[in-house]
Each structure stands twice: as structure tokens, then as C-alpha cells.
Amino acid sequence: MSDSKSSRSSVVSLSVSERLSQHIVACSPEKNAGARAIADRMLLDIAGLCVAAREELYVKAALASLDGDGPCTVIGIAQKLGAEGAAFVNGIAAHGEDFDDTYEGGPVHAGVVIIPALLAAAERHRLSGADLFRGIAVGAEVMCRLCKVAPMRIHKAGFHPTAVLGVMGAVAGIGAALRLSEKQLVNAFGIAGSMAGGIIEYLADGSWTKRMHPGWAAQSGYRAVRLALGGFEGPRTVFEGQHGLFHGFANTSDGNFDAMLQGFGAQWLWQGIAFKPYACGTMSHPYIDCAKAFRARGLDAGLIEKIEAETAEGIVHRLWEPLAMKQSPPNGYAAKFSTPYAIAVGILRGDAGLGDYSESVVKDPALRQLAAKVSYLIDPASPYPNQFTGHVRVTLKDGEVFEHRQAFFKGGAENPLSDGDIARKFFANCAYGGMPAVQAGKLQAVLAGLLDAAQVDLSALPV
């Protein structure tokens, strides 16, 4: 009897990071049907995004900030870097145009942290394709599950969930790939808590810091793992502690950690990750589809008096306010986080791809005039963040009203992109970044065999 009581007491006293580390060490993601296909999609999508952004000034600035070479690949670029540097630059490039995958329950962007972190670790430590897959699956899963602890509260506190939770996902993924022990994982999580961060003040002026967040999380996760491997110690109560991660970034110490841990290793949330069809903030996507539906009716934009959209209260401050700035975004990057602009570009141009957020297009007077007619109403019944929806009403100058609802996020679980869609997006992104189709095909072929490789080798990637 005393042994049984002692056993129960030890289980109850385990910290969240200890429980999570147990799950990570014990899980077998390779046994889950369909997981390999999602990992392949994620690799292809992230690689195409890195190529698309390789000539952008923010990528060049990131490269210029680093000293020294190393063994690790910067996708689409000839320069080699150390593991941290490659993870940093690839993370920035992949997220730079906001065209990357999203977990709807967050929202959080897993691929732009996990793929750069794992590719760098795999090259540096000469891991196998099986190790790479294990790391991708576990890292992405941890990022998605952490969203369940305190939904929406990280954003409300003024932080970027991808940055805050991404460093923990990177630790989980790299730790799983390198087969860290439970104790090493606990220390790595504890260390990484002091490396998390990422404020969302970029929304004020469309500056570049959001682009940096996934790269910083990826490189920090790698550094935390290396410190733990060297014997450095971190707090075991990093998640739930009085001064822990969720206290600091979500203003709570009462998160639902059981929801995060429940079913780990049996139910894989990351397989529901959505791949974006539009190059902008995820929550605007259903509104773009509504706008395209109006365009399909042949409406003359000049006859539009006003446009009203319904949105969830929790995302008003990021997508809609200050409304005057969102109606007239100061630059192309700011436009990516403006639903008024997204609706206007959907009506007038019928798409919201990379070119639709160029500086010249964003300054188009017709677009700005139409965006200025877009306002919002609060929908208290909105299912956000568990589901992204759109509802738009267009009132013409003669009083006629057109209304359209979008009950799902195109690219999400209810309406996923096909393998063909993902491939077309990849080749279009490569072309945007100046990579010829033949070279893009070679890149695709290397990636397709990566998870089966005896040792991950990216030396054949074209540049």
C-alpha cells in the first residue's frame, strides 16, 4: 500500500515539462498513418517560401548580421552557416511573406520554426531521415498542443504565439531527433523559457520584426538543446511556475495543461495544419474568399457604397485596429495584416498572392479607395480561434445588398489544398524568387527523398 501511495505522489508532483518529456521520449510518430505525407508537404512548402524570399532585403540583412561559415544550408542561397545561423535565416525567409502554414487552433505557425530548426540540426549532427521526421512530427505537435493551454491570451498580452511557443516546439523537435533523455529535455525546456519572446508592435507600422520571430525561435531552441546536452540546468516548472512561460507571456499561471498533454502520442494535432493559399495573415483568408465571390458576380467596385464584415472580438485589435491605418496600410507588409485591404484586393484583383502585396499594388488608388469603405461588426458567436470564418456584406449605392458567408478556412481541415495545389504553389514561389523551373524540380526531388535518407544531405540543393 505504501509503495502505491508513493507512486501516486511522485506522479502528481511531476512538473508539466517532466510529463511532456516523458511523452516525447515514449511516442512513436512514425506509426501514425498519413504523418509522412504532411511532413513532405511541410518541407516542400517551406523550401519554396525560402526561395521566394531569398532576394528580399530582410533576408540579406539577416545574412549580413552573422559572422562565420558552417556546415548548414541556407535554402536557395550558396552561403553556408552554422546550425544556429542557418535556422535563423531559413526561419526568417520562410515566414517573411506570411505565406506559411497555420494551425487553426492557435493560431500558430509551426513549419517556419520546426523545419528550419530540424534541417539545421540534421545537417550539423548528421541525422537520418527517420530522425528528421521524428523531430518534425514532435516539434510541430508540441507547438500545436501548447495553443490549448491559454487560448488567445498570448496574443492579447501583446506577444506573438509563434515566437513564444516556437522556441518550445524547436526544443521538442530537436530533442526528439537527437534522442535526448527526459532529464535533458526538461532542462532544455527550462533554458528555452528564458529565450522566448516576440512582441507584436510591428502591427503599428509594418516593420520587419515579426519576420524575425520564427528564426529566433528556431535558433534559440537549438541553443537550449545544446546547453542541456552540456549539462546546463533550467527550471522544471518553466511552463506552469509562478514566474513561468505562461505567467510571463499570457498573464496566467492557471493554464489548461491537461488539455495540452492529453492524448499525446495517440492523437496527432499537427496533421490538421493548414497550408495557405494567400500571402497574408491567416484570419483574413475567409474574407478574401467572400470578396472573390462578389467579384465572381461581376460587381462594379465603383458602385459599392460600403462593406461590412463580421469578426471575432479577440482579433479586432490585430486585423482591424486602428481602422484608419488598416484601411490605408503604409506599406506592403502592413497590408498583410489588414482585412480591409484583403477584402479590397479580393474584389478588385481576385487573388491575394505575393504580387498583390507589392509596394506598387498596395499604393493603387482604386484599392485604397475601396479598402476605405470596409468596416467591421463584432460577431459574439464567432468560433475563432478553433475555426476561421468569414462573413461580408456589400451595400451598393442603389441600396442593393450582397452577402456572403465562408464557414471555413480554405487550405484548412475542412477544405485542404491538394498535393497538386501545394506543388503549384512551390513552383510559383520558386519562380517569384528567380529560380528556374528546372532547378526548382531538382529542389523538389531532393526534398522528396529526404525522409528516407540514411543521412540528411542538402548539398545537392540548387541555388
Secondary structure, 3 states (H helix, E strand, C coil): CHHHHHHHHHHHCCCHHHHHHHHHHHCCHHHCCCHHHHHHHHHHHHHHHHHHHCCCHHHHHHHHCCCCCCCEEECCEEEEECHHHHHHHHHHHHHCCCCCCEECCCCECCHHHHHHHHHHHHHHCCCCHHHHHHHHHHHHHHHHHHCCCCCCHHHHCCECHHHHHHHHHHHHHHHHHCCCCHHHHHHHHHHHCCCCCCECHHHHCCCCHHHHHHHHHHHHHHHHHHHHHCCCCCCCCCCCCCCCHHHHHHCCCCCCHHHHHCCCCCCCHHHHCECCCCCCCHHHHHHHHHHHHHHHCCCCHHHEEEEEEEECHHHHHHHCCCHHHHHCCCCHHHHCCCHHHHHHHHHHHCCCCHHHHCHHHHCCHHHHHHHCCEEEEECCCCCCCCCCCEEEEEEECCCCEEEEEECCCCCCCCCCCCHHHHHHHHHHHHHHCCCCHHHHHHHHHHHHCHHHCCCCCCCCCCC
